[in-house]
Amino acid sequence: MLDIAPRVRVDVDSLIAAQHDLGVCDAIWRIAPAGKADAMSAPHLPKVAGIDPAVTASPHTVAPTAVPTAASTPTSPRTAHAPAQGPAASSVIQDRLAGMVSDLTTLHELTERLARASDLTSSLQEFLRAGAALVGARRGLIVLEPSDGLGPTSTIGLGLGHADLGHIETVPRSATSYGRILDGLPDAHGGSEVLPEPGTAPGTGAGGYATPVDPRHREVAARLGYAASYALPLTAEATGRLGAAVWLYDEQAEPNDRQRDLAGLYVRHASEHLARMLEVERARTSLATVAEELLPSRLPRISGVQLAARHHTGPHGGGDWYDALPLPEGALGLAVGSVTGSGPSAVAAMGRLRASLRAYAVMEGEDPVAVLSDLELLLRLTEPARSATALFAYCEPAGGPNSNGRGRKLILAGAGHTPPLLIGERRTEYVETTLSAPLGMLSCWEAPSVEIEPAPGETVLLYTDGLLRRTGDPMDRAYARLHAAAAGIPRSAREDPAAICDHILRTVLPDGDGDGPVAPADASEDIVLLAARFE
């Protein structure tokens, strides 16, 4: 948190205390170095329960008192610290110390809230909200643009919609204080920038900028209704410049010295936290990219079958996978599975397991039990510390000898995996696969297969248990929720397996939104959906 010396020397005469309205930073810098050996070790007051973002000034900070007259001002250094100054001087000092404690409590509360943010997006949002409360602004934005060029880059607004951010981005970067920070100009250090009233001659703003206001900047400011801004760079010791933050004022205003000091301390700490979250986000992105590359880049085109898949990787990177591969004589193999564990090792094991299953499926795919038996033997011999669940389905060729003119026949075998879901106009039901142990759990795995005959227009949905676990419900309720979501698929979406997957994700996941299959960002489970619609 904040590095503050455990003992702060206080040696202030009543005249200095009366003339200066000291905030926490001024008090530390002006009081601590001066005076004699008189010391005070003050414990921290209890933490304030909540902070009103609209309040920007500490209630303990009072207006400066009148300067004492020469007749009442002591001239001897010895008498300058005597208690004979009266209760007024003591009250001023107590108010200043109370203001210092209040400011430190505020910073402690805000930095604790930031530390509780679990990812980069939530950290940026919390940083922007806390900064607005400290500088007394209502709106603002933060632009994440690391100077190393490795990304990620993003812009997040506070009180600004996507359209508002789009308008701001049309302003030339050199015309804004935060844009000059992002461009790395040597004279760009942020600060206040007050836009002059329309029709007035350009002058020097409060932040020291003497350049004329860009016409586009003035137009956007008038459209969005802000008249001043306060920008600060985000710089971490290890990574350098991360980006810039700017807060917008509705009036021609700027933060006072106390607000600047508090905001500076907070931004200094927050930048280090954001740098750590940035590294975590980069690691997650790299791991997710590797996992996606280990999965099929595109699904095969098989006559009479439409395929669609959805894969969402958890923040730690899991071992859920899927596969769809064409087999000899026009057959089709469908597979889903999950490797225990998370992180890079689980992703690597998933890649090895999927590649092995593809080889076994090509050699003896018409017998799913044999495919899983070979896979179990390989897993037990090469990776004895791991277990995995898997489900493999062999889809006979169209018009095969066993089709009977009614459609394709599927032969399935599962090893501790969730049962497939058969979705159609007249039925929505789980396929009762034989209950068996996961791969690697027994010395010898074997279970009977089951056969189903999807009617034309029906869809077989394969999925991993991450879909059920992300609901947060017990498994029986999660199964019921998935069944209800499948039964409620609109008629217009039943002809498209991709639309079926999207509907399932939006309906089943508690945090899914209406714009697409977006899984909760803080979920730890992978999600895999593989849908096959038969014509």
ROGU-769411 format. One line per 8 residues: number of its first residue (from 0); their letters; for each residue x, y, z of C-alpha. Coordinates in steps of 0.5 Angstrom, whole numbers. Layout:
NUM = a = X/Y/Z ~ ...
This chain:
0 = mldiaprv = 0/0/0 ~ 3/7/2 ~ 10/7/4 ~ 9/12/10 ~ 14/13/16 ~ 12/10/22 ~ 14/16/26 ~ 12/23/23
8 = rvdvdsli = 16/29/27 ~ 11/35/28 ~ 14/42/30 ~ 9/47/27 ~ 9/54/30 ~ 2/57/31 ~ 3/62/25 ~ 5/57/20
16 = aaqhdlgv = 0/53/22 ~ -5/59/21 ~ -3/61/14 ~ -3/54/11 ~ -8/50/9 ~ -4/43/9 ~ -7/37/6 ~ -3/30/7
24 = cdaiwria = 2/31/2 ~ 4/38/4 ~ 4/36/11 ~ 8/30/11 ~ 13/34/6 ~ 13/41/10 ~ 12/38/17 ~ 17/32/17
32 = pagkadam = 23/35/16 ~ 23/41/20 ~ 23/42/28 ~ 27/38/33 ~ 27/31/36 ~ 19/32/39 ~ 16/26/36 ~ 9/23/35
40 = saphlpkv = 7/16/33 ~ 0/16/32 ~ -4/10/30 ~ -9/9/24 ~ -16/11/26 ~ -21/6/24 ~ -23/5/16 ~ -28/9/14
48 = agidpavt = -34/5/11 ~ -35/7/4 ~ -33/13/0 ~ -38/18/-3 ~ -35/19/-10 ~ -38/26/-10 ~ -35/28/-4 ~ -28/31/-6
56 = asphtvap = -26/35/0 ~ -24/32/7 ~ -29/35/12 ~ -24/36/17 ~ -20/41/12 ~ -22/48/14 ~ -21/54/11 ~ -15/58/13
64 = tavptaas = -16/62/20 ~ -14/70/20 ~ -6/71/21 ~ -4/73/28 ~ -2/80/29 ~ 5/82/30 ~ 3/84/37 ~ 1/77/39
72 = tptsprta = 6/73/35 ~ 12/71/39 ~ 19/72/37 ~ 23/67/41 ~ 24/60/38 ~ 23/58/45 ~ 16/61/46 ~ 14/59/39
80 = hapaqgpa = 13/52/41 ~ 10/54/48 ~ 3/52/50 ~ 1/59/52 ~ -1/60/44 ~ -8/59/47 ~ -13/54/44 ~ -14/57/37
88 = assviqdr = -7/55/35 ~ -8/48/38 ~ -15/47/35 ~ -12/49/28 ~ -6/44/29 ~ -11/38/31 ~ -15/40/25 ~ -9/39/20
96 = lagmvsdl = -8/32/23 ~ -15/30/23 ~ -15/32/15 ~ -8/28/14 ~ -11/22/17 ~ -18/23/13 ~ -14/23/7 ~ -9/17/9
104 = ttlhelte = -16/13/10 ~ -19/15/4 ~ -13/13/0 ~ -12/6/4 ~ -20/5/2 ~ -19/6/-5 ~ -12/2/-6 ~ -16/-4/-2
112 = rlarasdl = -21/-3/-7 ~ -17/-3/-13 ~ -13/-9/-10 ~ -19/-13/-10 ~ -20/-13/-18 ~ -19/-19/-21 ~ -17/-17/-28 ~ -15/-12/-32
120 = tsslqefl = -22/-9/-34 ~ -25/-9/-27 ~ -18/-6/-25 ~ -19/0/-30 ~ -26/1/-28 ~ -24/2/-21 ~ -18/6/-22 ~ -22/11/-27
128 = ragaalvg = -28/11/-21 ~ -23/13/-16 ~ -19/18/-19 ~ -26/22/-21 ~ -27/22/-14 ~ -20/24/-12 ~ -20/30/-17 ~ -27/32/-16
136 = arrglivl = -30/30/-23 ~ -36/26/-26 ~ -33/23/-32 ~ -27/21/-35 ~ -23/16/-40 ~ -17/12/-39 ~ -13/10/-45 ~ -9/3/-44
144 = epsdglgp = -3/4/-50 ~ 3/1/-47 ~ 10/4/-50 ~ 13/-3/-51 ~ 7/-4/-57 ~ 6/-11/-54 ~ -2/-9/-52 ~ -7/-10/-51
152 = tstiglgl = -10/-3/-52 ~ -17/-1/-50 ~ -21/5/-48 ~ -25/5/-42 ~ -30/11/-41 ~ -33/13/-34 ~ -40/17/-35 ~ -38/16/-43
160 = ghadlghi = -42/12/-48 ~ -39/8/-54 ~ -41/14/-58 ~ -38/19/-54 ~ -31/16/-54 ~ -32/15/-61 ~ -33/23/-62 ~ -27/24/-57
168 = etvprsat = -22/19/-61 ~ -24/24/-67 ~ -20/30/-64 ~ -12/30/-66 ~ -8/27/-61 ~ -3/33/-61 ~ -9/37/-59 ~ -11/34/-52
176 = sygrildg = -6/33/-46 ~ -7/26/-45 ~ -6/25/-53 ~ 1/28/-52 ~ 2/24/-46 ~ 1/18/-51 ~ 5/20/-56 ~ 11/21/-51
184 = lpdahggs = 12/28/-53 ~ 18/31/-48 ~ 14/37/-45 ~ 7/32/-44 ~ 7/31/-37 ~ -1/32/-36 ~ -4/37/-31 ~ -10/41/-32
192 = evlpepgt = -13/44/-39 ~ -18/49/-39 ~ -22/51/-45 ~ -23/58/-46 ~ -30/60/-48 ~ -32/60/-55 ~ -30/67/-58 ~ -25/69/-53
200 = apgtgagg = -17/69/-55 ~ -13/63/-54 ~ -9/64/-48 ~ -5/60/-43 ~ -9/54/-39 ~ -8/52/-32 ~ -4/47/-34 ~ 1/51/-38
208 = yatpvdpr = -1/50/-45 ~ -1/56/-49 ~ -3/53/-56 ~ -9/55/-59 ~ -15/50/-58 ~ -16/45/-64 ~ -23/47/-67 ~ -25/40/-67
216 = hrevaarl = -23/39/-60 ~ -28/45/-58 ~ -33/42/-63 ~ -33/35/-59 ~ -32/39/-52 ~ -39/43/-54 ~ -42/37/-56 ~ -40/33/-50
224 = gyaasyal = -41/39/-45 ~ -34/39/-42 ~ -30/45/-41 ~ -24/43/-37 ~ -20/37/-36 ~ -14/34/-32 ~ -10/29/-35 ~ -4/24/-31
232 = pltaeatg = 0/19/-35 ~ 0/12/-32 ~ 8/10/-31 ~ 10/4/-28 ~ 17/2/-26 ~ 18/-4/-29 ~ 14/-3/-36 ~ 15/4/-37
240 = rlgaavwl = 9/8/-40 ~ 2/4/-40 ~ -3/10/-42 ~ -6/16/-40 ~ -12/18/-36 ~ -16/24/-36 ~ -22/27/-32 ~ -27/32/-35
248 = ydeqaepn = -30/38/-32 ~ -37/40/-34 ~ -35/47/-32 ~ -28/51/-32 ~ -25/48/-26 ~ -19/44/-24 ~ -17/40/-18 ~ -14/44/-12
256 = drqrdlag = -7/43/-9 ~ -9/38/-4 ~ -13/34/-10 ~ -7/34/-14 ~ -3/31/-9 ~ -8/25/-7 ~ -9/24/-14 ~ -2/23/-15
264 = lyvrhase = 0/19/-10 ~ -6/14/-12 ~ -4/14/-19 ~ 3/12/-17 ~ 1/6/-13 ~ -5/4/-18 ~ 0/4/-24 ~ 4/-1/-21
272 = hlarmlev = -2/-5/-20 ~ -5/-4/-27 ~ 2/-6/-30 ~ 1/-13/-26 ~ -6/-14/-29 ~ -3/-12/-36 ~ 2/-18/-35 ~ -3/-23/-33
280 = erartsla = -8/-21/-38 ~ -2/-22/-43 ~ -1/-29/-40 ~ -8/-31/-41 ~ -8/-28/-48 ~ -2/-32/-50 ~ -5/-39/-47 ~ -12/-38/-50
288 = tvaeellp = -8/-37/-57 ~ -4/-43/-56 ~ -11/-47/-54 ~ -15/-45/-60 ~ -9/-47/-64 ~ -9/-54/-62 ~ -16/-54/-64 ~ -19/-55/-71
296 = srlprisg = -18/-49/-75 ~ -24/-50/-79 ~ -30/-56/-78 ~ -30/-61/-84 ~ -36/-60/-89 ~ -40/-67/-89 ~ -46/-68/-94 ~ -52/-68/-90
304 = vqlaarhh = -49/-65/-83 ~ -48/-58/-81 ~ -43/-57/-76 ~ -42/-51/-71 ~ -37/-50/-65 ~ -36/-46/-59 ~ -30/-45/-54 ~ -29/-41/-49
312 = tgphgggd = -22/-41/-45 ~ -22/-40/-37 ~ -17/-35/-34 ~ -13/-40/-32 ~ -13/-44/-39 ~ -16/-51/-38 ~ -16/-57/-42 ~ -23/-58/-45
320 = wydalplp = -23/-59/-53 ~ -27/-62/-59 ~ -26/-65/-65 ~ -30/-66/-72 ~ -26/-70/-77 ~ -28/-74/-83 ~ -27/-81/-83 ~ -26/-86/-89
328 = egalglav = -32/-88/-93 ~ -36/-81/-92 ~ -36/-83/-84 ~ -36/-77/-79 ~ -32/-77/-72 ~ -35/-73/-67 ~ -31/-72/-60 ~ -31/-68/-54
336 = gsvtgsgp = -26/-68/-48 ~ -23/-65/-42 ~ -16/-66/-38 ~ -16/-65/-31 ~ -12/-59/-29 ~ -11/-52/-31 ~ -5/-48/-34 ~ 0/-49/-40
344 = savaamgr = 1/-56/-37 ~ -6/-58/-38 ~ -7/-55/-45 ~ -1/-59/-47 ~ -4/-65/-45 ~ -10/-63/-48 ~ -6/-63/-55 ~ -3/-69/-54
352 = lraslray = -10/-73/-52 ~ -13/-70/-58 ~ -8/-72/-63 ~ -8/-79/-61 ~ -15/-80/-61 ~ -15/-77/-68 ~ -10/-83/-70 ~ -14/-88/-66
360 = avmegedp = -21/-86/-70 ~ -18/-86/-77 ~ -16/-93/-75 ~ -22/-96/-72 ~ -27/-90/-71 ~ -33/-95/-73 ~ -32/-98/-66 ~ -32/-92/-61
368 = vavlsdle = -31/-97/-55 ~ -24/-99/-58 ~ -22/-92/-59 ~ -23/-90/-52 ~ -20/-96/-50 ~ -13/-95/-54 ~ -14/-87/-51 ~ -14/-90/-44
376 = lllrltep = -8/-94/-45 ~ -4/-89/-48 ~ -6/-84/-42 ~ -4/-89/-37 ~ 2/-91/-40 ~ 5/-84/-42 ~ 1/-79/-37 ~ 0/-83/-30
384 = arsatalf = -1/-77/-26 ~ -7/-75/-30 ~ -14/-77/-32 ~ -19/-74/-37 ~ -26/-75/-39 ~ -28/-76/-47 ~ -34/-78/-51 ~ -33/-80/-58
392 = aycepagg = -39/-81/-63 ~ -38/-85/-70 ~ -43/-82/-75 ~ -45/-87/-81 ~ -44/-85/-88 ~ -50/-82/-91 ~ -55/-88/-94 ~ -51/-93/-91
400 = pnsngrgr = -53/-100/-90 ~ -56/-99/-83 ~ -59/-92/-84 ~ -66/-96/-86 ~ -68/-89/-90 ~ -69/-86/-84 ~ -63/-82/-83 ~ -56/-83/-80
408 = klilagag = -54/-87/-74 ~ -49/-85/-69 ~ -45/-90/-64 ~ -43/-87/-58 ~ -38/-89/-52 ~ -37/-84/-46 ~ -32/-84/-41 ~ -34/-80/-35
416 = htppllig = -37/-75/-39 ~ -43/-71/-39 ~ -49/-74/-44 ~ -50/-71/-50 ~ -57/-67/-52 ~ -62/-69/-57 ~ -65/-63/-60 ~ -71/-63/-64
424 = errteyve = -78/-61/-66 ~ -82/-66/-62 ~ -77/-68/-57 ~ -71/-65/-53 ~ -68/-71/-49 ~ -61/-73/-46 ~ -58/-79/-49 ~ -57/-84/-44
432 = ttlsaplg = -50/-86/-45 ~ -47/-92/-40 ~ -44/-89/-34 ~ -37/-90/-33 ~ -30/-88/-30 ~ -26/-83/-33 ~ -20/-85/-37 ~ -14/-86/-33
440 = mlscweap = -18/-88/-26 ~ -18/-95/-27 ~ -13/-101/-29 ~ -17/-103/-35 ~ -23/-98/-38 ~ -28/-101/-42 ~ -36/-99/-43 ~ -41/-101/-48
448 = sveiepap = -43/-96/-53 ~ -50/-94/-55 ~ -54/-92/-61 ~ -58/-87/-63 ~ -62/-85/-70 ~ -63/-77/-70 ~ -69/-75/-75 ~ -68/-70/-80
456 = getvllyt = -68/-63/-77 ~ -65/-66/-71 ~ -59/-63/-67 ~ -54/-67/-63 ~ -51/-63/-58 ~ -44/-65/-55 ~ -41/-61/-49 ~ -36/-61/-43
464 = dgllrrtg = -38/-60/-36 ~ -36/-53/-35 ~ -42/-51/-38 ~ -46/-54/-32 ~ -41/-51/-27 ~ -41/-44/-29 ~ -48/-44/-28 ~ -47/-44/-20
472 = dpmdraya = -52/-49/-19 ~ -52/-56/-17 ~ -51/-61/-22 ~ -58/-63/-22 ~ -61/-56/-23 ~ -55/-55/-28 ~ -58/-60/-32 ~ -65/-58/-32
480 = rlhaaaag = -63/-51/-34 ~ -59/-54/-40 ~ -65/-58/-42 ~ -70/-52/-41 ~ -66/-48/-45 ~ -65/-53/-51 ~ -73/-54/-51 ~ -74/-46/-51
488 = iprsared = -70/-45/-58 ~ -74/-41/-62 ~ -76/-45/-69 ~ -72/-40/-73 ~ -66/-42/-70 ~ -67/-49/-70 ~ -64/-50/-77 ~ -57/-47/-75
496 = paaicdhi = -53/-50/-71 ~ -49/-44/-69 ~ -55/-40/-67 ~ -57/-46/-63 ~ -50/-46/-59 ~ -51/-38/-58 ~ -58/-39/-55 ~ -55/-44/-50
504 = lrtvlpdg = -50/-40/-48 ~ -54/-34/-47 ~ -59/-38/-44 ~ -55/-42/-39 ~ -50/-38/-37 ~ -52/-33/-31 ~ -48/-27/-34 ~ -49/-28/-41
512 = dgdgpvap = -51/-22/-45 ~ -55/-21/-51 ~ -50/-19/-56 ~ -47/-26/-57 ~ -44/-32/-53 ~ -40/-28/-48 ~ -38/-33/-42 ~ -37/-30/-35
520 = adasediv = -30/-27/-35 ~ -28/-29/-28 ~ -30/-36/-29 ~ -25/-41/-28 ~ -28/-47/-32 ~ -27/-48/-40 ~ -33/-49/-44 ~ -34/-53/-50
528 = llaarfe = -40/-54/-55 ~ -40/-58/-61 ~ -47/-58/-65 ~ -48/-63/-71 ~ -55/-62/-74 ~ -57/-68/-79 ~ -61/-66/-85
